[in-house]
Amino acid sequence: MSSPSMTDTERSNFWHLYADVFWFGVLAGSLMAFLAVYAARQGASGFQLGLLNAGPGMVNLVLSLPAGRWLEGRSNVRVTYWTSLAGRLGYLVLVPLPALLGAQAQIWIIILVTLLISIPSTVLAIAFNAMFADLVSPEWRATVVGRRNALLAVSMIITSLACGQILDRLTFPGNYQLVFALGVLGAMMSSFHLGRLRSHGAVPERVGKPIMDFARPGLLRFLDTFRMPAGLRYLTRSEGKPLLRLDLLRSSFGLFMLAYLVFYTFQYLPIPVFPIFFVRELKLSDGQISLGSALFFLTMMLTSFQVTALTNRLQHRGVLILGAFLYGLYPLVNTLARGVGLYMVASLIGGVMWALTNAGLLNRLMERVPEDDRPAHMAIHNLVLNFGILAGSLGGPLLVEWLGMREMLCLSAGLRFLAAIIFWFLA
């Protein structure tokens, strides 16, 4: 079978999309990967780390639907570039921060900067999703996404390992300043390549499938998950129809979304606790944390290559339920850890479980959403996702106060298993 022909514009766009994702991996493997760990080392409380995670979810909850409506009829290419630049310039504030202020002042500035960055980043996430679907035609999508995901894995693994060595070998505060500066470089170079993308005019066929691109701007890396903004491109395709349709919750889709809400809430419960647990309980060095992150990225990517074959056997629902059952293993294994050994085991397991769960969540969602009414259904899902992030990120630190850290992680493992059981009945 012959390969589809490629225009000069497509060839240029694909090259810049590959360069964009490589530099995005530098950002994700440096500044994004170590920001919460740095805050924990500076004495951040669980509540403060919860705010660090919940802030972007709150902004997305408020702005995503108006942003989707505003983007209709506008150039997604231009909006993607300018919003990426506007958001990522905020990272510059973090570079001198370790040398300037006291610990608590730094933590609150990190929270504030993250919150402000998430405003243009919410628009960026929607615009990039829509732009990618417009620039990459269906016959090239699997190739481009596969190469982007492979480049992302390589970039994140190398960057994470390098940053771990920088943090262990150089003295504070210069070590963290260098890691943050590396992240800023990655952010700016990613935006540069986004600015070189060009529209080719024709809108490709709408295939209605999840793109499965791990490196979409607006994505945030947490300890055992990514915030994956599924189907945001549909928020720009309402064609004047209402995006917020609460009547959908009275249908079978409402129970389906209830299962997703439970999962997202239990997914994010332990997220603010992990950095504190690694730093203060397990007493891991930054190099050890970076190695765990690299193992997570590696197994995530290797597993993602096998998802199609597994889906052929289990179907999308089966993959979702399997991934959700495995999802409780990450906090459970970490709860049993007394040092670096089981942390590494948890990292290896974490990459596998997230690749399966992410594929199951996106594919099963698209399978349940009717093709002729996707904007309104995906808008409901986006609200459910961000409600879950808010509830989990703010609820987890409260549970730590009542139960203790290891007990809370053990509970969160049990709740994640419970979410899988709910998927069994409602998904």
Order of alpha helices (4+ residues) and beta strands (2+ residues): alpha-alpha-alpha-alpha-alpha-alpha-alpha-alpha-beta-beta-alpha-alpha-alpha-alpha-alpha-alpha-alpha-alpha
